[in-house]
Amino acid sequence: MEQRIVFHIDFDYFYAQCEEIRNPELKSKPVAVCVFSDRGGDSGAIATANYVARKYGVKSGMPIKFAKKKLEVVPEAVFLPTDFDYYSDLSQKAMEAIKQYADIFEYVGKDEAYIDVSKRCNGNFQGAGHIAQQLKNTVRDVVKMTCTIGVSSNKLVAKIASDFKKPDGLTIVPPEKIESFLDPLPIRSIPGIGKKTEQKFLEKGLETISQLKRLDVFSLNSDFGRKIGTYIYNAARGIDDEPVSERQEATQYSRITTLKQDSKDYDFLAKDLERLCEDVHETILEDKIVFRSVGIQFVQSDLSNKTRSKTLKNSTSSLEELKKTAFQLLRESLEDQKMLVRRIGVKVSELSEFSGQDNITRYF
């Protein structure tokens, strides 16, 4: 059986690096790229910060007001609004360069991709290292951008490896080195483990992946449920069978439900709409997405459709903003609503990846 070799490619501080490419004078300054909310002023969150800003404690997902307080001692600090069209253009050019090296290419986000290189490397990790370095050089030539690459026999370990040496790093973990690589790492190095889960393990006196392996799968399933418990058990051992596979970029996220009874009562419809908003919001956080357009849909009693949407001033991932806009659209739609509503739905579109969500919400 052919030895599987997977790369995880992660662009370093992507949005801020894009801004440095556009304006090289920024490289020596603290730079924070911001997702401003519709409330105006400094309301919103940091999408990403360059490494100069990070030295002052500025992180992705941090409220803009907090970031400005941390950088008030640095008068040359720069806060920029997101420019998703520009970032998308650079990302597309970089991804086309990456595809040249892939047997199979999997798009994850504007700043992230997996590639399977098993065939072209013939199972040889030394050769894979040479290809990874060539890939990094090509990306630098094409878009003047650095990226960090993790190389291993599966997606899980490749992703952990890509976070090991940043920025502009390359970490190769062949199968025989997986255990010695993972064991000393903190438990939170496992993708999907956030502060709450980490805290549960710390309360048990478990800090490293090596210590985590003391727990059997039954204990983990008892604490976290079968799906997550089994994932943690396997991840601690570097086990991951998920293939690298082609994935299309989502254009919208939507949910729809059939009402318990046909109605055009605002309070009745708003309850279901609120639940749908929360469901969509959970998904966009998991996928690290911000949206700029919100829409609602009615399927009326005669099965005809009615839709209404609104474009926001700024992209956001705010549940409060999503609900507020959806409820506003619901009120407007009901003003001239003659037929009863049979089904109601909500959607978000004009999507962009927001790497800052990593630090706000994990999978569990």
SULVENWO-V480129 format. One record per residue. N is the residue number from 1. RES is the residue in three letters. PSI is psi in whole degrees, -180 to 180 (999 if undefined). NEAR is the number of other ideal C-beta (glycine too) atoms within 12 Angstrom. D_CENTER is the distance of its C-alpha to the mean C-alpha in whole Angstrom. Layout:
[[N;RES;PSI;NEAR;D_CENTER] [N;RES;PSI;NEAR;D_CENTER]]
This chain:
[[1;MET;135;6;33] [2;GLU;133;15;31] [3;GLN;125;22;29] [4;ARG;136;34;25] [5;ILE;123;42;23] [6;VAL;137;45;20] [7;PHE;139;53;18] [8;HIS;119;44;14] [9;ILE;125;48;14] [10;ASP;118;42;12] [11;PHE;137;43;13] [12;ASP;130;35;14] [13;TYR;61;40;13] [14;PHE;-58;47;12] [15;TYR;-43;45;13] [16;ALA;-36;44;16] [17;GLN;-37;43;17] [18;CYS;-43;38;18] [19;GLU;-36;35;20] [20;GLU;-33;34;22] [21;ILE;-41;33;23] [22;ARG;-35;24;24] [23;ASN;88;19;26] [24;PRO;-21;13;27] [25;GLU;-19;13;28] [26;LEU;-18;29;25] [27;LYS;-32;23;25] [28;SER;-3;17;27] [29;LYS;155;27;26] [30;PRO;125;35;23] [31;VAL;128;40;21] [32;ALA;127;47;18] [33;VAL;129;44;16] [34;CYS;140;42;16] [35;VAL;101;46;15] [36;PHE;143;31;18] [37;SER;173;30;19] [38;ASP;-5;24;22] [39;ARG;-15;19;24] [40;GLY;177;11;25] [41;GLY;-138;13;26] [42;ASP;22;22;23] [43;SER;129;22;21] [44;GLY;-168;37;17] [45;ALA;160;39;15] [46;ILE;124;46;14] [47;ALA;-49;51;11] [48;THR;160;43;12] [49;ALA;148;45;16] [50;ASN;174;39;18] [51;TYR;-25;26;19] [52;VAL;-45;26;22] [53;ALA;-35;39;21] [54;ARG;-28;26;19] [55;LYS;-22;18;23] [56;TYR;7;27;24] [57;GLY;10;20;21] [58;VAL;129;40;18] [59;LYS;158;29;15] [60;SER;140;35;11] [61;GLY;-12;31;12] [62;MET;139;32;15] [63;PRO;141;28;18] [64;ILE;-39;36;19] [65;LYS;-43;23;23] [66;PHE;-41;23;22] [67;ALA;-40;37;21] [68;LYS;-35;29;24] [69;LYS;-41;17;26] [70;LYS;-29;25;25] [71;LEU;11;30;26] [72;GLU;-17;16;29] [73;VAL;-5;13;31] [74;VAL;94;23;30] [75;PRO;-25;10;31] [76;GLU;4;18;29] [77;ALA;142;30;26] [78;VAL;130;30;24] [79;PHE;120;35;22] [80;LEU;144;32;20] [81;PRO;154;24;19] [82;THR;147;38;16] [83;ASP;78;24;17] [84;PHE;-32;28;15] [85;ASP;-44;16;18] [86;TYR;-44;25;19] [87;TYR;-39;38;15] [88;SER;-39;24;15] [89;ASP;-47;18;18] [90;LEU;-42;31;18] [91;SER;-45;37;15] [92;GLN;-43;21;17] [93;LYS;-42;24;20] [94;ALA;-43;39;18] [95;MET;-37;35;17] [96;GLU;-37;20;20] [97;ALA;-40;30;22] [98;ILE;-39;39;19] [99;LYS;-28;27;21] [100;GLN;-25;20;24] [101;TYR;1;35;24] [102;ALA;137;31;22] [103;ASP;-42;27;24] [104;ILE;133;26;21] [105;PHE;130;27;18] [106;GLU;112;30;14] [107;TYR;129;28;12] [108;VAL;-41;37;8] [109;GLY;178;35;7] [110;LYS;-28;39;10] [111;ASP;21;43;9] [112;GLU;138;37;9] [113;ALA;156;43;12] [114;TYR;145;42;14] [115;ILE;144;43;18] [116;ASP;125;35;21] [117;VAL;23;41;24] [118;SER;-45;29;26] [119;LYS;-48;21;29] [120;ARG;-18;24;29] [121;CYS;-11;31;29] [122;ASN;37;17;31] [123;GLY;11;19;30] [124;ASN;113;20;31] [125;PHE;-27;31;28] [126;GLN;-43;16;30] [127;GLY;-36;23;30] [128;ALA;-37;39;26] [129;GLY;-40;26;26] [130;HIS;-42;20;28] [131;ILE;-41;34;26] [132;ALA;-41;40;23] [133;GLN;-39;23;25] [134;GLN;-41;24;26] [135;LEU;-47;36;23] [136;LYS;-41;34;22] [137;ASN;-40;22;25] [138;THR;-44;26;25] [139;VAL;-41;39;21] [140;ARG;-39;21;23] [141;ASP;-41;16;26] [142;VAL;-45;23;24] [143;VAL;7;32;22] [144;LYS;34;22;23] [145;MET;144;38;20] [146;THR;151;34;19] [147;CYS;159;42;16] [148;THR;137;35;16] [149;ILE;134;47;17] [150;GLY;135;41;17] [151;VAL;126;50;20] [152;SER;-168;42;21] [153;SER;-2;36;23] [154;ASN;169;36;19] [155;LYS;-41;36;16] [156;LEU;-54;38;15] [157;VAL;-35;44;18] [158;ALA;-40;46;16] [159;LYS;-44;38;13] [160;ILE;-41;38;15] [161;ALA;-33;41;17] [162;SER;-17;41;15] [163;ASP;0;28;14] [164;PHE;-42;28;18] [165;LYS;99;22;20] [166;LYS;149;23;18] [167;PRO;172;27;18] [168;ASP;38;23;20] [169;GLY;170;25;20] [170;LEU;116;32;21] [171;THR;124;33;22] [172;ILE;124;36;23] [173;VAL;91;39;24] [174;PRO;164;30;26] [175;PRO;-40;25;27] [176;GLU;-11;14;30] [177;LYS;-3;19;28] [178;ILE;-47;32;25] [179;GLU;-47;20;27] [180;SER;-27;16;28] [181;PHE;-47;30;25] [182;LEU;-40;36;23] [183;ASP;-45;24;26] [184;PRO;-7;16;26] [185;LEU;150;31;22] [186;PRO;150;25;21] [187;ILE;-33;36;20] [188;ARG;-8;29;16] [189;SER;-21;30;16] [190;ILE;124;37;15] [191;PRO;132;34;11] [192;GLY;-15;27;11] [193;ILE;118;33;14] [194;GLY;-167;25;14] [195;LYS;-43;17;17] [196;LYS;-45;18;19] [197;THR;-42;31;19] [198;GLU;-42;25;19] [199;GLN;-39;15;22] [200;LYS;-40;25;24] [201;PHE;-38;31;24] [202;LEU;-36;19;26] [203;GLU;-23;12;28] [204;LYS;1;18;29] [205;GLY;22;13;30] [206;LEU;119;27;27] [207;GLU;-37;21;25] [208;THR;164;22;24] [209;ILE;-36;35;23] [210;SER;-44;22;27] [211;GLN;-35;20;28] [212;LEU;-33;38;25] [213;LYS;-9;27;27] [214;ARG;-26;20;30] [215;LEU;134;26;29] [216;ASP;167;16;30] [217;VAL;-29;26;28] [218;PHE;-41;13;30] [219;SER;-43;20;29] [220;LEU;-41;34;25] [221;ASN;-36;19;26] [222;SER;-38;16;28] [223;ASP;-35;25;26] [224;PHE;-1;26;22] [225;GLY;160;15;24] [226;ARG;-45;15;24] [227;LYS;-52;16;21] [228;ILE;-40;25;19] [229;GLY;-44;25;22] [230;THR;-39;23;23] [231;TYR;-47;28;19] [232;ILE;-43;39;20] [233;TYR;-48;29;23] [234;ASN;-41;28;22] [235;ALA;-39;39;19] [236;ALA;-22;37;22] [237;ARG;7;27;24] [238;GLY;25;35;22] [239;ILE;125;25;22] [240;ASP;117;32;20] [241;ASP;3;15;21] [242;GLU;125;22;18] [243;PRO;156;18;19] [244;VAL;126;34;17] [245;SER;147;18;18] [246;GLU;135;18;17] [247;ARG;131;18;15] [248;GLN;147;10;15] [249;GLU;130;22;13] [250;ALA;143;25;13] [251;THR;-22;15;15] [252;GLN;161;24;15] [253;TYR;134;32;15] [254;SER;157;30;18] [255;ARG;146;30;20] [256;ILE;148;26;24] [257;THR;152;26;27] [258;THR;130;19;30] [259;LEU;154;27;32] [260;LYS;-29;15;35] [261;GLN;149;15;37] [262;ASP;137;22;38] [263;SER;161;27;37] [264;LYS;27;27;37] [265;ASP;126;19;37] [266;TYR;-51;23;34] [267;ASP;-39;15;34] [268;PHE;-47;20;34] [269;LEU;-35;36;31] [270;ALA;-32;29;29] [271;LYS;-47;21;29] [272;ASP;-38;33;27] [273;LEU;-40;42;25] [274;GLU;-44;28;24] [275;ARG;-40;23;23] [276;LEU;-40;37;21] [277;CYS;-44;39;19] [278;GLU;-37;21;18] [279;ASP;-47;27;17] [280;VAL;-42;38;15] [281;HIS;-41;33;13] [282;GLU;-41;22;12] [283;THR;-42;29;10] [284;ILE;-29;39;9] [285;LEU;-43;32;7] [286;GLU;-39;25;6] [287;ASP;4;29;5] [288;LYS;54;34;3] [289;ILE;143;37;6] [290;VAL;153;43;10] [291;PHE;158;44;13] [292;ARG;-10;34;16] [293;SER;138;32;19] [294;VAL;137;43;20] [295;GLY;154;39;22] [296;ILE;156;44;25] [297;GLN;136;31;27] [298;PHE;134;39;30] [299;VAL;116;23;32] [300;GLN;173;23;36] [301;SER;-24;20;39] [302;ASP;12;14;40] [303;LEU;10;15;36] [304;SER;159;16;36] [305;ASN;147;20;33] [306;LYS;130;30;32] [307;THR;156;24;29] [308;ARG;140;28;28] [309;SER;166;27;25] [310;LYS;136;30;24] [311;THR;130;19;22] [312;LEU;162;31;21] [313;LYS;-40;20;22] [314;ASN;153;31;18] [315;SER;148;40;15] [316;THR;164;41;14] [317;SER;17;42;11] [318;SER;126;33;15] [319;LEU;-39;28;16] [320;GLU;-44;19;20] [321;GLU;-41;34;19] [322;LEU;-48;43;18] [323;LYS;-45;28;21] [324;LYS;-45;24;24] [325;THR;-42;35;23] [326;ALA;-42;43;24] [327;PHE;-38;29;27] [328;GLN;-44;25;28] [329;LEU;-36;35;28] [330;LEU;-46;39;29] [331;ARG;-46;22;32] [332;GLU;-40;21;33] [333;SER;-33;33;33] [334;LEU;-13;28;35] [335;GLU;-39;13;38] [336;ASP;25;12;39] [337;GLN;116;24;38] [338;LYS;-43;15;42] [339;MET;156;20;40] [340;LEU;153;24;39] [341;VAL;131;38;35] [342;ARG;-40;27;34] [343;ARG;150;30;31] [344;ILE;143;46;28] [345;GLY;164;38;24] [346;VAL;148;46;21] [347;LYS;154;35;19] [348;VAL;143;44;16] [349;SER;-169;26;16] [350;GLU;63;27;16] [351;LEU;151;31;12] [352;SER;151;40;10] [353;GLU;144;36;6] [354;PHE;96;42;6] [355;SER;-21;40;5] [356;GLY;-21;41;7] [357;GLN;-21;34;6] [358;ASP;-38;34;6] [359;ASN;0;25;10] [360;ILE;-48;28;10] [361;THR;128;27;9] [362;ARG;179;22;9] [363;TYR;-31;24;10] [364;PHE;999;26;14]]
